[in-house]
Amino acid sequence: MAGPLLETKFHTPTLRRRVVARPRLKERLGRGTESTLTLVSAPAGFGKTTLLAEWLASASARGWSTAWLSLDAGDNEPVLFWTYVVTALKASVNDVGATALSLLQSPQSPIEAVLATLVNDLHVLTNDVILVLDDYHLIESREVHEGMAFLLERLPPQLHLVIAGRADPMLPLARLRARGELVEIRAADLRFTAEEAASYLADVMGLALTADDAAALDARTEGWIAALQLAALSMQGRTDVSAFIAGFAGDDRYIVDYLAEEVLQRQPADVQRFLLQTSILDRLTGPLCDAVTRQDGGKARLAALERGNLFLVPLDERRQWYRYHQLFADVLQARLVDERGDELAELHRRASAWCEQAGDTREAIRHALAAEDFERAADLVELYVPAIRRNRQEAILRGWLELLPDEVVRVRPVLGIGLVGALLVSGDVDGVEERLRNVERWLGPPGDDGREIGTGSPDMVVRDHEEFRRLPETIEVYRAALALGRGDPAGTVRHAQRAIALAPAEDHIGRAAASGLLGLAYWGSGDLEAAHRSYSECLAGLYSAGHLADTFGCAIALADIRLVQGRVNDALRTYEHALERAPGKPGSVLRGTADMYVGMSGILRERDDPLGATELLRRSDELGPLGGLAQNLYRWRVAMSRVRESEGDLAGAVDQLAEAERLYVSDYFPNVRPVAALRARIWIRQARLGEALGWARERALSSADDLSYLREFEHITLARVLLARHAAESTESAKRTGRPGDSIHEAAVHLDEAIGLLARLLRAAEDGGRTGSVIEILVLRALAEQTRGDTAAALAALHRAVALSQHEGYVRIFTDEGEPMAALLRAAVNQGPAVPYVRRLLATMNAMSATGRRTPVGPGLIEPLSQREGEVLRLLATDLDGPGIARKLVVSLNTVRTHTSHIYAKLGVTNRRAAVRRAEELDL
């Protein structure tokens, strides 16, 4: 999350009342809309911004969507840079960028995933949009340049990008130039012609020069617009204009220095002092200028400077904020250092104090650092650490701390632990343990003045006492995270348990963080019950702290664990409970709500309700990116892929997986169902066995591997690949020899290999309590034994799978296997303890085969209705609409919709009328 954005950076600079017409440059800019990139590159003062602002105004008048972003040196942090870019586009075209902004709020989101979603949004636009990035030369971040290069390679035709700056950007310009995808406007193009210079001097600056004088000045400045402007200001009121022009010479730097002196010397002393003192400010407003200069009337002074054309640029329509032209600011700052350098630190201290009072802590910190008032800067940074953590701005925190002297940071344990957090977020773990030990030595209560003498060390300084009190548990939490990153679950457990023991009972957030790390460690190790218990404690802590939005992440983990355990009903209740506990405020939706619908859709899909699953996915999508967590973009596409697979659209399923893979964001959850394995399963169904075998080789999978929970899904997929290979080789061999018996013998090795692997997987899954995996393994075991001709073994495996499934509502895990499973079900229809469920599954498969229906059918319910579902069903038979039912039952409309989806799934219907009719048939 980038924090508050400066709205003034999005304002297209205000056009002057009189400007020089430059049709030749506008025509070239117009050609740029047919290329990938328009580059406007020239030194300061060549009129880049003015030209682009004028052209953009005319484009807007013709109906184009336009966006402007003025960059500064603070935008080198990639998340902040792209947040500004996307926000600028979204302000111009509302349908663009919401998903990208959501991803930018997650520290794990790769920039390429952010940009890919942005490109997708732009690609569907019906109108074109022009985006201007001004002062791009201030961007030095390699990560930002790489992101921009990625965007340029995939730029949709609807977006026309214009980059303006004083130097060529670190982008693949040569490649774009070779492709004819680059339009360039450079200093030689921007220089005024003699005619343009004469027009500027006469019409804009109001000078009555002879044609010879105007031509001479243009020649000496070589059309440099800023120099012409400075010269014109210096000539105002002169009687010896020709002599001034004749003596005007020198390179660019000396011209600027000379003219600046001429301009400043002609201003009253108080104006000169004001200009120099306020030149330290990136943005100027009246009260801030008053605080820095210790004078009144700053607002009026700024207005007078603007009227006098003294290089002041308004940043908003209300003329409250301004900035100096950068060239002018550079000159002023250089002169300030030379002439009044002893005032510089004090000026920055005044600016820092004003910004702090105004609530602009970041600018207050910047000025304190510029003043080299490191103690004040450290105080401000320390008090800002909680906000930094909330806004995910650890990179900015790290930058500040690196500017502070080591001796200042060393005696401030809160800053030390803040730096550790920033390093961990960025993945830079080298030296973190040593830093944690350095922080540990300060543990102990600070004095009333915030200081305490450390043992044999300088004074300790603490400004945020609450953060200091949390140091012991925070240290253990960070050590737990370090251990998790090292693949040391035992260490994670040890440190997380210490953190819980150290945290007071009322510190719900600290205890929840440690419990969440415990859950991750247990989950990754395959101890699902311990993981569920820890995540439940994390969830309880978040509820107690009132962090309702954060509870959805826990709900996802808890439901995922229950699904692995084969407890589908519990997983569904977890999602429902999360929605009921955190319904959000009227007219708003809590972040993470969309994820609950995605999770429930997967359950409905397994229960053979693709329509209900699709409806939940639609509902999730309607909530927009702000309704989902960072992983929701990925999980949504995986869920939609499964729906497409159920519908028989295997190509569509693969497409969804490709999109999911691109959007995958690591969130420390164990990735136990990787996209590549899901895709390999679809390849098997598409008879693309070669690609599935290639996947197995790439993953270095073998039937002799040591088994683990983290790779269990991949090994089950390998068993499917081996069974498919056996089937393919048997068929091919039979075609060659005409003797099926011989073909079976030739391919038997793969069948035996699959059965042996399945036997080992079954024992491991049973030992780990992973009933969801057990059911799938038994289904494959039944099919494998049927292929081998051992009907008794096949039926035994099938009966076990059915017995484990019938009370949880599994359907697709059977029906997806097609005719071989139907044959087994027919053989089992009159034997075993789960005969009613076998008949139910068989009836479903028969109906799908005969009519293409994909919802459960048959004489009974796939699962009994709950008491609340029965209440909803009875009200569905009335004239009440959804909101009316919600009011009647005193629940949210979302809860009614969830119960309705479950009712449809259990009754095997897709609409309200059919549900009522089916309920009557079943005498419900």
ZAMARGU-4260 file (C-alpha; in steps of 0.2 Angstrom, whole numbers, plus 5000, padded with zeros to 4 digits):
<rodrens>
0) 5000/5000/5000 | 5007/5017/4995 | 4998/5028/5008 | 4990/5045/5004 | 4994/5051/4986
5) 4997/5069/4982 | 4983/5074/4971 | 4993/5089/4963 | 5004/5077/4954 | 4989/5072/4943
10) 4985/5090/4937 | 4990/5094/4920 | 5000/5110/4921 | 4989/5126/4919 | 4991/5134/4901
15) 4997/5152/4900 | 4985/5164/4892 | 4997/5167/4878 | 5008/5153/4871 | 5018/5151/4854
20) 5009/5141/4842 | 5019/5126/4837 | 5009/5115/4824 | 5025/5106/4818 | 5027/5098/4835
25) 5009/5095/4838 | 5009/5085/4822 | 5023/5075/4827 | 5015/5071/4844 | 4999/5066/4834
30) 5010/5053/4825 | 5015/5047/4842 | 4998/5040/4845 | 5001/5027/4832 | 5017/5021/4840
35) 5021/5012/4856 | 5030/5026/4864 | 5033/5045/4862 | 5049/5051/4870 | 5051/5070/4873
40) 5069/5071/4879 | 5078/5088/4881 | 5088/5098/4895 | 5079/5109/4907 | 5070/5124/4900
45) 5066/5118/4883 | 5047/5119/4885 | 5043/5100/4886 | 5030/5102/4899 | 5022/5117/4891
50) 5021/5108/4874 | 5013/5092/4881 | 5001/5102/4892 | 4995/5112/4877 | 4994/5096/4866
55) 4985/5086/4879 | 4972/5100/4881 | 4968/5100/4863 | 4967/5081/4863 | 4955/5081/4877
60) 4944/5094/4868 | 4943/5082/4853 | 4936/5068/4865 | 4952/5059/4870 | 4954/5052/4888
65) 4970/5060/4895 | 4980/5057/4911 | 4995/5066/4918 | 5008/5062/4931 | 5021/5073/4937
70) 5035/5063/4944 | 5048/5067/4958 | 5063/5059/4966 | 5052/5051/4979 | 5043/5040/4966
75) 5058/5028/4964 | 5050/5016/4976 | 5041/5004/4963 | 5025/5001/4973 | 5023/5020/4975
80) 5028/5023/4957 | 5015/5011/4950 | 5002/5016/4962 | 5003/5034/4955 | 5003/5028/4937
85) 4988/5017/4939 | 4979/5030/4949 | 4982/5043/4935 | 4975/5031/4923 | 4960/5027/4934
90) 4956/5045/4936 | 4955/5047/4917 | 4946/5030/4914 | 4936/5023/4928 | 4936/5005/4922
95) 4955/5004/4922 | 4966/4999/4937 | 4956/4993/4951 | 4963/4976/4951 | 4981/4983/4949
100) 4978/4994/4964 | 4972/4980/4974 | 4988/4970/4970 | 4999/4984/4974 | 4992/4983/4992
105) 5001/4966/4994 | 5019/4966/4997 | 5021/4949/4989 | 5013/4955/4973 | 5026/4955/4958
110) 5025/4970/4948 | 5023/4960/4932 | 5007/4953/4939 | 5001/4971/4943 | 5005/4977/4925
115) 4997/4962/4917 | 4981/4966/4925 | 4982/4984/4920 | 4986/4979/4902 | 4970/4967/4902
120) 4960/4982/4908 | 4966/4993/4895 | 4964/4980/4881 | 4945/4980/4883 | 4943/4999/4882
125) 4933/5006/4867 | 4941/5023/4868 | 4960/5028/4868 | 4969/5036/4882 | 4985/5046/4882
130) 4996/5045/4898 | 5010/5058/4900 | 5024/5054/4913 | 5033/5071/4916 | 5050/5072/4923
135) 5054/5054/4921 | 5073/5058/4922 | 5071/5058/4941 | 5067/5040/4941 | 5083/5030/4944
140) 5076/5013/4951 | 5081/4998/4940 | 5065/4989/4946 | 5054/5004/4939 | 5063/5004/4923
145) 5061/4985/4921 | 5042/4987/4925 | 5041/5000/4912 | 5050/4989/4899 | 5038/4975/4903
150) 5023/4987/4900 | 5030/4994/4884 | 5032/4976/4877 | 5014/4972/4880 | 5006/4989/4878
155) 4989/4988/4871 | 4984/4999/4856 | 4972/5009/4867 | 4986/5017/4877 | 4997/5030/4870
160) 5012/5033/4882 | 5022/5049/4882 | 5038/5050/4893 | 5046/5067/4895 | 5062/5070/4904
165) 5079/5078/4904 | 5089/5062/4899 | 5085/5046/4889 | 5077/5034/4901 | 5084/5016/4904
170) 5072/5008/4892 | 5074/4997/4876 | 5074/5013/4865 | 5085/5005/4851 | 5073/4990/4849
175) 5058/5001/4848 | 5066/5013/4836 | 5071/4998/4825 | 5053/4992/4825 | 5046/5009/4820
180) 5037/5010/4837 | 5046/5026/4844 | 5042/5044/4840 | 5056/5056/4847 | 5055/5074/4850
185) 5072/5081/4856 | 5081/5097/4860 | 5084/5101/4842 | 5065/5099/4839 | 5060/5109/4854
190) 5071/5124/4851 | 5062/5139/4845 | 5064/5144/4827 | 5068/5162/4823 | 5049/5165/4820
195) 5044/5156/4836 | 5057/5166/4846 | 5051/5182/4839 | 5033/5178/4843 | 5037/5172/4861
200) 5047/5188/4865 | 5034/5200/4858 | 5017/5191/4861 | 5021/5182/4877 | 5034/5192/4886
205) 5028/5209/4879 | 5045/5215/4873 | 5046/5227/4858 | 5061/5221/4849 | 5067/5224/4832
210) 5068/5209/4820 | 5087/5210/4821 | 5088/5210/4840 | 5075/5195/4841 | 5085/5185/4829
215) 5101/5189/4838 | 5095/5184/4855 | 5087/5168/4847 | 5104/5164/4839 | 5114/5166/4855
220) 5102/5156/4865 | 5100/5143/4851 | 5081/5143/4854 | 5083/5138/4872 | 5066/5143/4879
225) 5071/5145/4897 | 5086/5156/4892 | 5074/5167/4882 | 5062/5169/4896 | 5076/5173/4908
230) 5084/5186/4896 | 5067/5194/4893 | 5064/5196/4912 | 5082/5204/4913 | 5078/5216/4898
235) 5062/5222/4906 | 5064/5241/4909 | 5081/5242/4900 | 5085/5255/4888 | 5100/5247/4881
240) 5092/5231/4874 | 5103/5230/4859 | 5119/5231/4869 | 5113/5218/4882 | 5109/5206/4868
245) 5126/5209/4860 | 5135/5205/4876 | 5125/5190/4879 | 5135/5174/4877 | 5142/5159/4886
250) 5137/5140/4888 | 5121/5135/4895 | 5127/5134/4913 | 5134/5152/4913 | 5119/5159/4904
255) 5108/5152/4917 | 5119/5159/4932 | 5121/5176/4924 | 5102/5178/4920 | 5097/5172/4937
260) 5108/5185/4945 | 5101/5198/4933 | 5083/5193/4938 | 5086/5191/4957 | 5096/5208/4958
265) 5081/5217/4950 | 5069/5210/4963 | 5067/5219/4980 | 5078/5212/4994 | 5063/5204/5003
270) 5058/5195/4987 | 5075/5189/4985 | 5076/5183/5002 | 5059/5174/5000 | 5064/5165/4984
275) 5080/5159/4992 | 5073/5153/5008 | 5058/5144/5000 | 5069/5136/4987 | 5071/5121/4999
280) 5053/5116/4997 | 5047/5104/4984 | 5029/5111/4985 | 5025/5128/4991 | 5009/5135/5000
285) 5006/5151/5009 | 5007/5145/5028 | 5022/5134/5024 | 5031/5148/5017 | 5027/5159/5032
290) 5034/5146/5043 | 5050/5144/5034 | 5053/5163/5031 | 5046/5168/5048 | 5036/5181/5039
295) 5018/5184/5035 | 5009/5186/5018 | 5016/5170/5010 | 5000/5167/5000 | 5000/5184/4993
300) 5018/5183/4989 | 5016/5167/4979 | 5001/5175/4969 | 5012/5190/4965 | 5027/5179/4960
305) 5015/5170/4948 | 5008/5186/4941 | 5026/5192/4938 | 5030/5176/4928 | 5044/5171/4940
310) 5045/5153/4936 | 5031/5148/4948 | 5020/5133/4943 | 5003/5132/4950 | 4999/5114/4956
315) 4980/5115/4958 | 4966/5125/4951 | 4963/5135/4967 | 4981/5141/4967 | 4985/5135/4985
320) 5000/5124/4980 | 5014/5129/4969 | 5032/5123/4964 | 5046/5133/4956 | 5052/5129/4939
325) 5065/5116/4942 | 5079/5125/4933 | 5075/5141/4943 | 5074/5131/4959 | 5091/5123/4955
330) 5099/5141/4953 | 5090/5147/4969 | 5096/5132/4979 | 5114/5134/4973 | 5114/5153/4977
335) 5106/5149/4994 | 5121/5137/4998 | 5134/5150/4992 | 5127/5165/5000 | 5117/5159/5015
340) 5122/5142/5018 | 5122/5144/5037 | 5103/5146/5036 | 5100/5130/5027 | 5098/5118/5042
345) 5087/5130/5051 | 5076/5133/5036 | 5074/5114/5034 | 5070/5112/5053 | 5056/5125/5051
350) 5049/5116/5036 | 5050/5100/5046 | 5041/5107/5061 | 5027/5114/5050 | 5025/5098/5040
355) 5024/5088/5056 | 5010/5099/5063 | 5001/5098/5046 | 5001/5079/5047 | 5013/5077/5033
360) 5025/5066/5042 | 5035/5060/5027 | 5039/5078/5022 | 5043/5082/5040 | 5056/5067/5040
365) 5063/5073/5023 | 5067/5090/5030 | 5074/5084/5046 | 5086/5073/5037 | 5091/5087/5025
370) 5094/5098/5041 | 5105/5084/5047 | 5094/5085/5063 | 5096/5066/5065 | 5088/5065/5082
375) 5073/5074/5077 | 5072/5063/5061 | 5074/5047/5071 | 5060/5053/5083 | 5048/5056/5069
380) 5053/5039/5060 | 5050/5029/5076 | 5033/5037/5079 | 5029/5033/5061 | 5034/5015/5061
385) 5016/5008/5065 | 5009/5018/5051 | 5023/5011/5040 | 5019/4994/5045 | 5000/4996/5042
390) 5003/5004/5024 | 5016/4991/5019 | 5029/5005/5016 | 5044/4995/5023 | 5055/5000/5009
395) 5053/5019/5013 | 5057/5015/5031 | 5073/5006/5026 | 5078/5021/5015 | 5076/5033/5030
400) 5085/5022/5042 | 5100/5020/5030 | 5101/5039/5030 | 5103/5040/5048 | 5120/5038/5056
405) 5123/5021/5064 | 5126/5028/5081 | 5108/5036/5081 | 5099/5020/5075 | 5110/5009/5087
410) 5103/5016/5103 | 5085/5015/5097 | 5078/4998/5098 | 5061/5002/5091 | 5070/5008/5075
415) 5081/4993/5075 | 5066/4981/5075 | 5058/4992/5062 | 5073/4989/5051 | 5072/4970/5054
420) 5054/4970/5048 | 5059/4980/5033 | 5073/4968/5028 | 5062/4953/5031 | 5048/4960/5019
425) 5061/4963/5006 | 5068/4946/5008 | 5085/4952/5013 | 5088/4941/5028 | 5107/4942/5029
430) 5113/4949/5045 | 5095/4950/5052 | 5099/4938/5067 | 5113/4949/5072 | 5102/4964/5072
435) 5089/4955/5082 | 5103/4952/5095 | 5108/4970/5095 | 5090/4975/5099 | 5088/4962/5112
440) 5102/4969/5123 | 5091/4984/5126 | 5076/4975/5133 | 5071/4983/5149 | 5059/4998/5154
445) 5064/5015/5148 | 5064/5030/5160 | 5051/5043/5160 | 5061/5054/5148 | 5063/5040/5136
450) 5081/5035/5140 | 5090/5022/5150 | 5108/5018/5152 | 5112/5001/5143 | 5124/4990/5151
455) 5141/4997/5146 | 5133/5006/5131 | 5127/5024/5127 | 5110/5030/5132 | 5095/5020/5125
460) 5082/5031/5117 | 5063/5026/5116 | 5049/5037/5109 | 5036/5025/5106 | 5034/5016/5122
465) 5020/5004/5117 | 5031/4998/5102 | 5045/4996/5115 | 5035/4985/5126 | 5031/4974/5112
470) 5049/4971/5108 | 5051/4953/5116 | 5037/4945/5107 | 5041/4955/5091 | 5058/4948/5091
475) 5052/4930/5093 | 5039/4933/5079 | 5053/4939/5067 | 5063/4924/5072 | 5049/4912/5069
480) 5047/4920/5051 | 5066/4918/5048 | 5065/4900/5053 | 5050/4898/5041 | 5059/4906/5027
485) 5074/4894/5030 | 5062/4879/5029 | 5064/4876/5048 | 5047/4872/5054 | 5053/4866/5071
490) 5062/4883/5073 | 5046/4892/5068 | 5036/4883/5081 | 5049/4886/5095 | 5050/4904/5092
495) 5031/4907/5089 | 5027/4898/5105 | 5039/4909/5114 | 5031/4924/5106 | 5014/4918/5113
500) 5021/4915/5130 | 5028/4933/5130 | 5013/4942/5124 | 5001/4948/5137 | 4983/4941/5136
505) 4977/4958/5129 | 4989/4959/5115 | 4977/4950/5103 | 4987/4955/5087 | 5004/4949/5093
510) 4997/4933/5099 | 4987/4931/5082 | 5003/4934/5072 | 5012/4921/5082 | 4998/4908/5080
515) 4997/4911/5062 | 5015/4907/5060 | 5013/4891/5070 | 4998/4887/5059 | 5009/4889/5043
520) 5023/4878/5051 | 5011/4864/5056 | 5002/4865/5039 | 5018/4864/5029 | 5024/4849/5040
525) 5007/4840/5037 | 5001/4841/5055 | 4984/4847/5049 | 4975/4846/5066 | 4989/4856/5075
530) 4988/4869/5060 | 4969/4870/5061 | 4970/4873/5080 | 4983/4887/5078 | 4974/4895/5064
535) 4958/4895/5075 | 4968/4904/5089 | 4974/4916/5076 | 4956/4919/5070 | 4950/4921/5088
540) 4963/4934/5092 | 4959/4944/5076 | 4940/4944/5081 | 4945/4950/5098 | 4956/4964/5091
545) 4942/4969/5079 | 4952/4966/5064 | 4938/4958/5054 | 4945/4960/5037 | 4960/4950/5042
550) 4949/4935/5048 | 4946/4930/5030 | 4964/4925/5027 | 4962/4913/5042 | 4946/4907/5036
555) 4954/4902/5019 | 4967/4892/5028 | 4955/4884/5040 | 4944/4879/5025 | 4958/4873/5015
560) 4964/4862/5029 | 4947/4854/5032 | 4946/4850/5013 | 4962/4841/5014 | 4955/4831/5028
565) 4939/4827/5018 | 4928/4837/5030 | 4919/4847/5016 | 4904/4851/5027 | 4916/4859/5040
570) 4924/4869/5026 | 4908/4876/5020 | 4903/4881/5037 | 4920/4890/5039 | 4916/4901/5024
575) 4898/4904/5030 | 4904/4908/5048 | 4917/4921/5041 | 4904/4930/5031 | 4891/4930/5045
580) 4904/4937/5058 | 4911/4950/5046 | 4896/4957/5035 | 4904/4974/5033 | 4895/4991/5034
585) 4880/4995/5024 | 4886/5000/5006 | 4903/4993/5008 | 4911/4976/5008 | 4926/4970/5018
590) 4941/4965/5009 | 4942/4946/5008 | 4923/4943/5006 | 4926/4939/4988 | 4938/4925/4993
595) 4924/4916/5003 | 4913/4915/4988 | 4927/4908/4978 | 4930/4895/4991 | 4912/4890/4992
600) 4911/4889/4973 | 4924/4875/4974 | 4913/4865/4985 | 4898/4867/4975 | 4908/4862/4959
605) 4913/4846/4968 | 4895/4843/4973 | 4891/4844/4954 | 4883/4861/4954 | 4893/4870/4941
610) 4879/4883/4939 | 4879/4887/4958 | 4898/4887/4957 | 4898/4899/4943 | 4885/4910/4952
615) 4897/4912/4967 | 4911/4916/4956 | 4901/4929/4947 | 4896/4936/4964 | 4915/4936/4969
620) 4919/4945/4953 | 4906/4958/4956 | 4913/4964/4972 | 4928/4970/4962 | 4947/4969/4967
625) 4944/4978/4983 | 4933/4964/4989 | 4947/4951/4988 | 4964/4947/4995 | 4979/4947/4985
630) 4978/4928/4981 | 4960/4929/4976 | 4964/4934/4958 | 4974/4917/4957 | 4961/4907/4967
635) 4947/4913/4957 | 4954/4908/4940 | 4959/4891/4947 | 4941/4889/4953 | 4934/4894/4936
640) 4946/4882/4928 | 4938/4868/4938 | 4921/4874/4932 | 4926/4874/4914 | 4933/4857/4916
645) 4916/4851/4923 | 4908/4858/4908 | 4919/4849/4896 | 4928/4865/4891 | 4946/4858/4893
650) 4954/4872/4882 | 4945/4885/4892 | 4951/4876/4908 | 4969/4877/4902 | 4967/4895/4898
655) 4961/4899/4915 | 4976/4890/4923 | 4988/4900/4912 | 4981/4916/4919 | 4981/4909/4937
660) 4999/4905/4935 | 5003/4922/4929 | 4994/4930/4944 | 5001/4918/4957 | 5007/4928/4973
665) 5016/4918/4986 | 5008/4921/5003 | 5017/4908/5013 | 5003/4896/5012 | 5010/4879/5006
670) 5007/4878/4988 | 5001/4860/4989 | 4990/4860/4973 | 5002/4869/4960 | 4995/4875/4944
675) 5007/4864/4934 | 5000/4848/4941 | 4982/4854/4938 | 4987/4857/4920 | 4995/4840/4918
680) 4978/4832/4924 | 4969/4842/4910 | 4982/4837/4897 | 4979/4819/4902 | 4960/4821/4898
685) 4965/4830/4882 | 4976/4815/4877 | 4991/4826/4877 | 5001/4812/4886 | 5018/4818/4880
690) 5016/4835/4888 | 5010/4827/4904 | 5025/4816/4904 | 5036/4831/4901 | 5029/4839/4916
695) 5033/4824/4927 | 5051/4824/4920 | 5053/4843/4923 | 5047/4840/4941 | 5059/4825/4943
700) 5045/4815/4950 | 5047/4796/4952 | 5036/4782/4959 | 5051/4778/4971 | 5052/4796/4978
705) 5050/4798/4997 | 5033/4804/5000 | 5028/4821/5009 | 5012/4831/5011 | 5019/4845/5001
710) 5021/4835/4985 | 5006/4823/4988 | 4995/4831/4975 | 5010/4830/4962 | 5013/4811/4966
715) 4994/4807/4964 | 4995/4817/4948 | 5010/4806/4943 | 5000/4790/4947 | 4987/4797/4934
720) 5000/4800/4921 | 5007/4782/4924 | 4989/4775/4922 | 4986/4785/4906 | 5003/4779/4899
725) 4998/4761/4902 | 4981/4764/4893 | 4990/4773/4879 | 5003/4760/4877 | 4991/4745/4878
730) 4980/4753/4865 | 4995/4756/4853 | 5002/4739/4856 | 4986/4731/4852 | 4985/4740/4836
735) 5002/4734/4831 | 5000/4716/4836 | 4981/4713/4836 | 4983/4703/4852 | 4977/4713/4867
740) 4984/4701/4879 | 5001/4705/4873 | 4999/4723/4873 | 4993/4723/4891 | 5009/4713/4896
745) 5020/4726/4887 | 5012/4740/4897 | 5010/4731/4913 | 5025/4739/4921 | 5017/4756/4921
750) 5001/4749/4929 | 5011/4740/4942 | 5021/4756/4945 | 5005/4766/4947 | 4997/4753/4959
755) 5013/4752/4970 | 5014/4771/4971 | 4995/4772/4975 | 4997/4760/4989 | 5011/4770/4997
760) 5002/4786/4995 | 4986/4778/5003 | 4996/4773/5019 | 5004/4791/5020 | 4988/4800/5018
765) 4979/4789/5030 | 4993/4791/5043 | 4991/4810/5040 | 4972/4811/5042 | 4971/4818/5024
770) 4954/4810/5020 | 4952/4821/5005 | 4968/4813/4997 | 4963/4796/5003 | 4946/4797/4993
775) 4955/4801/4977 | 4968/4788/4979 | 4955/4775/4982 | 4946/4780/4967 | 4962/4778/4956
780) 4966/4762/4965 | 4949/4755/4960 | 4951/4760/4942 | 4969/4753/4942 | 4963/4736/4949
785) 4949/4736/4937 | 4961/4738/4923 | 4972/4724/4930 | 4956/4713/4931 | 4955/4711/4950
790) 4937/4715/4951 | 4936/4711/4970 | 4950/4723/4974 | 4942/4737/4963 | 4926/4735/4972
795) 4933/4735/4989 | 4943/4751/4985 | 4927/4759/4978 | 4916/4755/4993 | 4929/4763/5004
800) 4929/4778/4994 | 4910/4779/4993 | 4909/4776/5012 | 4921/4791/5016 | 4912/4802/5003
805) 4893/4800/5006 | 4891/4811/5021 | 4902/4825/5014 | 4894/4826/4997 | 4908/4821/4985
810) 4902/4819/4967 | 4914/4825/4954 | 4928/4815/4961 | 4919/4800/4955 | 4910/4806/4940
815) 4925/4815/4932 | 4932/4797/4929 | 4919/4794/4915 | 4914/4777/4909 | 4926/4766/4918
820) 4919/4773/4934 | 4901/4771/4928 | 4905/4752/4925 | 4912/4750/4942 | 4897/4759/4950
825) 4885/4747/4940 | 4895/4732/4947 | 4893/4739/4965 | 4875/4745/4964 | 4868/4731/4974
830) 4882/4728/4987 | 4890/4737/5001 | 4884/4748/5015 | 4883/4764/5004 | 4872/4757/4991
835) 4860/4772/4991 | 4875/4784/4988 | 4881/4772/4974 | 4864/4773/4966 | 4865/4792/4968
840) 4881/4793/4959 | 4876/4781/4945 | 4860/4790/4942 | 4870/4806/4941 | 4882/4799/4928
845) 4868/4791/4918 | 4859/4808/4918 | 4875/4817/4912 | 4878/4804/4899 | 4860/4805/4892
850) 4855/4823/4893 | 4871/4833/4897 | 4864/4838/4914 | 4877/4842/4927 | 4867/4843/4942
855) 4863/4829/4954 | 4847/4819/4951 | 4839/4804/4959 | 4827/4798/4972 | 4834/4807/4987
860) 4845/4821/4993 | 4864/4821/4991 | 4865/4827/5009 | 4851/4832/5022 | 4846/4850/5023
865) 4851/4859/5038 | 4838/4867/5050 | 4842/4884/5043 | 4842/4878/5025 | 4825/4870/5028
870) 4818/4887/5034 | 4825/4896/5019 | 4817/4882/5008 | 4800/4885/5016 | 4801/4904/5012
875) 4807/4901/4994 | 4789/4894/4992 | 4782/4910/4997 | 4781/4927/4988 | 4795/4934/4998
880) 4810/4940/4988 | 4828/4938/4994 | 4829/4953/5004 | 4812/4949/5012 | 4818/4932/5017
885) 4834/4939/5025 | 4823/4951/5035 | 4811/4937/5040 | 4826/4927/5046 | 4836/4942/5053
890) 4851/4937/5043 | 4861/4946/5029 | 4856/4944/5011 | 4873/4936/5007 | 4868/4922/5020
895) 4852/4919/5011 | 4861/4917/4995 | 4873/4905/5002 | 4859/4894/5009 | 4850/4895/4993
900) 4865/4889/4983 | 4867/4874/4995 | 4849/4870/4994 | 4850/4870/4975 | 4865/4859/4976
905) 4857/4846/4987 | 4841/4846/4977 | 4850/4845/4960 | 4841/4860/4953 | 4847/4877/4947
910) 4832/4889/4951 | 4819/4893/4964 | 4804/4886/4955 | 4813/4870/4952 | 4819/4869/4970
915) 4801/4871/4977 | 4794/4858/4965 | 4808/4846/4969 | 4805/4848/4988 | 4787/4844/4985
920) 4792/4828/4976 | 4803/4823/4991 | 4789/4828/5003 | 4801/4841/5011
</rodrens>
